[in-house]
Amino acid sequence: MKKIEIILIMLLMLCGCNTKKEETVTEVVDVKETISETKERNTISHISEDKKETVYVTADPYGSPKKTEVEVILKATDTDTIEDISDLKDIRNTGEDEKFTIEGNVISFENKGNDIHYKGTSDKQLPVILNISYYLNGNEISADELKGKSGDLEIRFDYRNNSRRFVNGLELIDPFAAFSIVMLDNDIFQDVEIENGKLIEYGDVKAAVIMSLPGLESALNLKNYKLTEDIELKDYGVIKAKVNDFALDYTATILSNGIFKEIEDEDLKDIDEFVNDSKDFESDSKELTDNTAKLYDASTELRSALKQYTGGVSSIDSYLGQSVDALNQYSEAVKGLKQFPQVIEVINRIVNEKEAALTKITNLIDSTELSEEDKIKEKEIFSEYLNKIDTDIDNAKLEDKEKALLDEDANNLITVYMTDIKFRNYLGMLENGATALNEGLQKIKEGSATLSANNKTVNDGLDTLVDAAKEFDDGMNDFVENDLNDLLELSGSPLKNVVDRIRGLRKLDNEYSCYTGLMEGKKGSTTFIIETAEIK
């Protein structure tokens, strides 16, 4: 096992290939003296968990396991014996000379104040299945046939999460991250390209690193949520290169869990509250569309009635009086619409969203390699774009080169801001329309004495009123069915579904037992290293 090379590559990847020499730091460890009832014992442990295991898998060139050996470290304690649960075979002590006994799957080690180190073998299936395939000049080829060949090579790493568990009715997985490392000989590999990974160079060392979270995209159900439907968490990675006289020493794949353990419960609770608030907003908005439909129905009935009644001038004042009173009530209801907490929240948020978007975009532009002059120009373009949204949202367009400067967060901010502006415009239309209708019917009432001489004018005006009510009703329905749905996609049930799945994955991540077993109440960690055979 080429442990030193593997560790070097992992460190380079995690440190961003920083070549600066770090100052050496010496750590001073205080040793606590523990006194038991029977004897004195000094205990020093170099691990934070109760059990730490590393699973070394020797595999063929395709990733199929041939032999699995497990190294286990048990944390030193102040008890007379150190116990562990393990299903390993051929167990042997590789640390000090502590004696041990095995009863069933329980191992008891004599305690001499040191961490316990032991090894054993296993034939259990791994939590993530690795499959490696090779292609030369577009055709799949076996590892034996590939030896010494030249041409355009592709090496594909496929990962399949082999765990399936249910949490609160959701089918989930034990989440694992997979990193595959391939050392590349400069004399053999040229023009290297990597899909879903990085190429790392450090001095004379060149390596391809594939990174994957196998099964996570499906477990989170990302394709059913609008904001995340374009996110692709690939279960594979590909190395492409031109090769000459192909040979390969080995590949190493590292599997590790714990990627969800650091998520705080308070963060998820905040999202829950946001989802619940959005449900109230959805209910109020749909109630609004019901009322606009009633307005249209009422205006249609009014037109029909007045067309029949224009011949009876003696009663027109009574009908118009009722209409004005009803419209006054409607006008007051329109003004009261802005008092909905959810509507107030959207209106108040518009300026903040714009400022947040401009700040985010400004920071993004400042982080680019553009010249200072170009940065100023780009900032002016985005500022003008957001101002256009205020006045004419339909004509506010961004060029592709500007879009390329945005990240997902900035896009989301602009999307929310545009949706909020639309909503405010609809509210303005509603209020202005109600005021105009109110004023118009007041004038009709005041001029009712001349109605009999102007029946055609009145009927035309009522037709306009009905058309306006129809247009307003259609506009509100379009808002609820399209723009409102887009808004709710940011905070509705799809988001709750993702959060529920994150909770479940965090639970499984925290509950994951060691590969060989873990005693109740103990904490453990497992790292898998799969090394494939050479191709020479």
N, C-alpha and C positions, 0 to 999 in steps of 0.2 A: 504493500500500500504506500503510495507516494504522499504521505500525510503532509510533509513540509510544503510541497508544491501546492497542494489543495488549500492549505491554510493561507499561504501567501496570496493566492488568487482571490480568496474570499475577502481578505483584509483590503486588498487593492480595490475590489469592487465596492465595498462598504465605505471606504475612505475617499472615494472619488478619484483614485489614482494620484493622490498627493505624493509627490516625490521628495517633499521637504523632510529633512532628517529631524526627528523628534528628539527632544532632550530626554535622557534616561531618568526615570523617577524610581526611587527605591521606596517600597511600601513597608512600613513598620507594623507588624502584627503583634498585638498584646495577647499573651497566652494566659487564659484564665485557669487558675488551679482549682480543680474540683476534688473535694474530699468525700468519698463514699463511706459507708459504714464499715467496710472491710479493708480498704486500702486506699492509698493516694494514687491519682491517675491524672496526668496532664493530657488534655485533648486538643488537638489542632486539626481543623478541617479546612480544605481548600475548595469546598463547594457550598453553595447556598441552599440547594435542595437536599432532601433526605436521600434521594436516589438519583443518580445521573448515569444514563446509559448511552453508549454509542454502538450503533448496529452497523457492522462492516459486512457488505454483501459483495461477494465475488461473482461476477456475471459473465456471460458470453458476450460477444461483440454486439448482440442485439438487445442486451439489457435483461435477459432472462437469468434469474439467480441460479447459481450452481452451489454456492456454499454461503452460509450466514453465520457469522461469529459476533458475539455481543460482549463488549467490555462494560462492566458495571462498577460504579464507585458508590459506596454507602457512606453517608456522613458519620463522622466520629461522634459518639455520645458518651455520657457518663454512666451508662448502665453496664452490668457485668457482661452482657452479650449484645451483639448487634444482629437483628433479625431482618429477613427479607423474604418476599414471596417471588418465586421465579419458576418458569416452566422450561428453563434451559436444560440441555443435556451436556454431559461431559464437563461438569463444572470443576474449575480448578482455581485455587488462590494464586493470584499473580502479584500480590503486594508483599506483606511481611509473612511471618510463618504462623499466623493465627490458625488454630484448628477450627474445623466446622463440622456440623452434623446436618443431615437432610432428612426431614420427615414429611413425606408427601411432597408438597411444593413449598414448604417452609424451610429456609436455611438459617441456621444459628451459628454465628461466628464468635469465637473467643475475642474479647475486647482488650486490646493493649494500648488504647488511647489514640489509635491512628485511624484514618479513613480506611475502609475495606475495599480492596481491589480484587475483582475476580472476573473470570471469563467463562463462556460456555457457547454451545452451538444451538441453532434453532432451525426448524424447517417450516415455521409459520409463514403465511403469506404477508407481504408488505402492505401497508395502508395505501400506497400509491404504486401502481403498476407502470413500469417504464418499458417503452418499445422504441428501439432505434432502427432506422432503415436507411439504406444507402442508394443513391442514384448517380449514375455516370452518364453524361451526355443525354439526360432526360429519361433513361431507362433504369429500372430498379436492378440492383446487382447484389450478389451475395458478398459477404466479407472476404471469403477465400478468393473469389474471382477478382476482387478489387485490388488485391496486393500487386504493387508495382505498376498499376495502370496510370494513365495520364488523361487529362481532359477536364470537362466542367463537372464538378462534384457537388452533390447536395447530401448533407447528413441531416436527417429529420429526427427529432426527439418528440415522441408522443407520451403524454402522461394521463393516466386514468385513476382518479380517486376511487379506491375500492371500498370505501366505507359508506354505509347507508344507515342513518338513524333518524327517528322521529322525535320532534319536540313540539308539543302542543298541536299535534296534527300536521305539522310541516315536515316534509321529507328533506333532511339536511345531510351534511357530511361532517366528518372530522376535518377541519380546515388545515391544510398543509401548504407550505411554500416549497417549490422545487427549484434548485439551481444546478444546472449541468455545466461542467467545466471541461473544455477540450484544449489541451496544450497543442499549439500549432508550430511545427517546424518551418522556419522561414525558407528553407531550401525546397520544401514540398508545397506549402500553401501560399498562393499569391492572390491578390484582388479579393480579399475576404469580405463577404457581406453577411450580416446576421439579421434574421427576422425574429423579433421578440427576444432581444438580448443585447449584449454589448461586446465590443472587441476591446480587450485590455492589453496594453503594451507597457512593459516596465523593464527598461534596459534591454537585454536580449530575450526576455520572456514575453511571448505573445500567446494569448489565450482567448478563446471564445467562451462567453458565459451566457447560457440560456436561462431566462427567469420565467416562472409560471406559477399560477395559483390554481392548480387543476381542480375542476369541478365547481369553482366558486361562482362563476357567472351564472350557471344553472341554479345553484343553491340560493343565490340572492334574487333570482328571477328578474334580472336586469332588463331583459328584452320587453317586459310588459309594463315598463315605467318610462314615460316620455323623456324625462331628463337623462335617463341612463341607457336608452335603447341603442345608442351609438357606441356605448362603451363595450369593448371587446377584450375579455380576459382569456387569452388564448391558452388552450391546453397543449400547445406544441411550440416548438421552436425549430428554426432551420438555419444551418450554416451552409453558405454557398462560397465556392472558391474554385480557382483554377489550380489543379494539382499536377505535379510532375513526379512520376515514380512513387505512387502513393504508399505510405506506411503510417501507422498510428500506434503510439505507445499504449494509450488507454484513454478512457473518458471517466469522469467522476461526477456522480449526481448526489447532491445533498438534499435531504428532505427534513423539514423542521416545522413543528407546530408552534402555537403561542401567538399567532398574528392578530388574534382578537382579544387577547387578555387585557390589553391596556385601555380598552374602550370603557369610559366611565358611564355608570348608570344614570347620573344626573343629565348628561348630554342627551341620552335617549328619552328621558322624561320631558325635556324641553320640546323635543320634536313631537311627542304625544300631544302636548298642549296645543301646539300649532295646528296639528291635524284636526283636533276637536273644534277649534275656533273656525276652521275652514268649513266644517260641516254646517255650522250656524249660518255662515255667510251664503252658502249654497242654498239653504232653505229660504232665506229672506229674498234672495235674487229670483228664485223661481216663483215666489209669491208675487213679486213685482210684475213678472210677465203675465201672471193670471189677471192682475188688475188692468194692465194695458189691453188685454184681450176684451175685458169687460167694457173698457172705454170705447173700443172700436165697435162692439156690438151695440152699445148704447147710442153712439153717434149715428149708426146705420138706422136704428129704429127711429131716432129723432128726425132724420131726413125723410123717412117714409111718412111719418106722422105729419110733418110740416107741409110736405107737398100736397097732402090731402086737405090740409087745414087752411092753406093760404086763401081759399075761397071764403072762409068764414072769418073776416077781419075782426068781427066783434069779440072773438075769443082769443085773438093772437097775443094780446098782452099777458094774459094768464099763462099761456104756454111758454112764452119767452121768459116770464118771471120765474117759472119753475126751472127752466133751462139755465138761467143765470145763477140761480141759487145752487143748483147741482154743480155747475162748473166752478163756483166759488169754493165749494167743499173740495172739489177735485184739485183746485189750485193750492188750497191749504195743505192737502195731502201730499202734493208734489213737493212743496217747501219742507214738509215734515220728513220726506224721504231722506234728505241729507242728514237727518238726526240719527239714522241707523248707525249703531256703533261700528258695524263692519264697513259701511260706506265712508264714515268719518275717517276710519283707519286707512282706507285706500287713498282718500284725498290727501290726508296729512302725509302719507308716505311718499307721494310723488316727488316732492322736492328732495327728500332724503335719498331716494333711489337714484335720482339724477346726479346728486352730489357724490354718492357712493360710486356710481358708474364712472364719472369723470375722474375721481381719485384713483380707482382701480386701473383705469386705462392710462392715466398719467404715469402711474408707477410702472406699468408694463412697458410703456414707451421708453421711460428712463432706463429700464433694465436692458434695452436693446443696444446693439452696436451702431446704431444710426448716428450720424453727425448731429451736433447740437442744432444746426439749422434745420435739418430734416425732422428732428424731434419736435421742434417748435411748430413746423408745418403740420405734422401728424396730429399734434394736440389740438390745433385750430380746426382741422378737419373733423375730429370727433366732437369738439364743442359745437361746431356749426351743425353737425348731424343731429345731436341731441336737441338743439334749439329748433331745428326743422320739425322734429317730432312734436314739439309743443304746438306749432302752428299748422302743420300739414303732414300728418303722420303717414298718409298714403304715398307721399313723394319723398319720404326720408329713406335714402338708399346709401349703403356703404359699398365701396369697391372691394373686390376680392383681396387686393393687397392690404387694405386696412383690416379686413376681417382676419387676415392671417396673423395680425399682431395681437389679437384677442385670445385669451384662454377661456376655458369653460365658465369660470366664475364671472368674467366680464360679460360674456354672452348672456348668461342667466340674468345678470343685473339689467342689461339693456332690454331683454325680453319682458321682464317684470315691469320696467318703467314704461315701455310701449303699451302694455296691457292696461296699466293704471291710467295712462293718458286717455286711451280709448274709453275706459269706463267713465272718466271725468267728462269727456265730450258728450257721451250719451246722457249723463245726468244734466249737463247744460242744455242739451236739446230738449229734454223733457221739461225742464223748468221754463225755458224760453217759450216753448210751444204752449204750455199751460197758461202762461201769462198772456200770450198773444190771443189765445182762444177766449180767455176771460174778458180781455179788453174788447175783442171783437163782438162778443155777444152783448156786452153792455151797450155798445153803440147801436146794435140791432134793436135792443129794447127801447133805447131813447128815440129811435126813428121808426117805431112800430106804426105810427100814425100814417106813414106813407107806404106801408108794406103792400097794401092792395094794389098800388100803382107800380110796384116794383117786384111783382111775384117772380119774374124770371131771374132778376138779380139775386133775390133771396135763395131761390132753388140752386142757382149756380154756386152761391157761397156755401150752402150746405153740402153740395157735392165735394167742394174743396175740403170742407171740414172732415167729411168721411174719409176722403183720400189721405188726408194728413194723419188721421187716427190709424188708418190701415198701415201707412208707411211707418209710423211710430211703433205700432205693435210688431210689424215684421222686423224692424231694427232691434227691438228688445229681445225678440225670440232668437235672432241671429247672434246677438251678444251672449245670451245664456247658452245656446247650443254650441257656439264656437269659441269666442274669446273667453267666456267664463269657464268653459271646460278646460281651456289651456291654462287658465289661472289655477283652477282646482287641481290640475295635474301636478302643480308644484307642491301641493300640500294635502291632497286627498288620500283616498284609500290605497292607491298604489304605493305612496310613500310609507303609509302605515305598514303595508305588507313587507316592504324592504326592511323597515325598522324591526318588525317582529322576527324576520329571518336573521338580522344581525344579532338580536338578543339570543336567538337559539344557537347560532354559531359560537357566540361568546360562551354560552353555557357549556356546549360540547368541548370547546377549546380548554376551558378550565377543568372540565371533568375528565379530560383524556388521560387514560392510565398509561403507564409505561408499556413498552412493547412486550416485556417479559412478565409484567404484573407489578402491582404496587399495594403495599399494606394499607389498610384503612387508616385515614387520618394523616397519611404521609403525603409529601409533595415530591414530584419527580419530573424529569425532563428526558426527552429522547431525541437524538439526532441520528439520521440514517445516512450512510455513505455507501453508494453503489459504485463499484469500480468494474469496468468492463475489460475483457481480455484484449491484449494487443492484436493488431492486424499487421503482420510482417511476413 
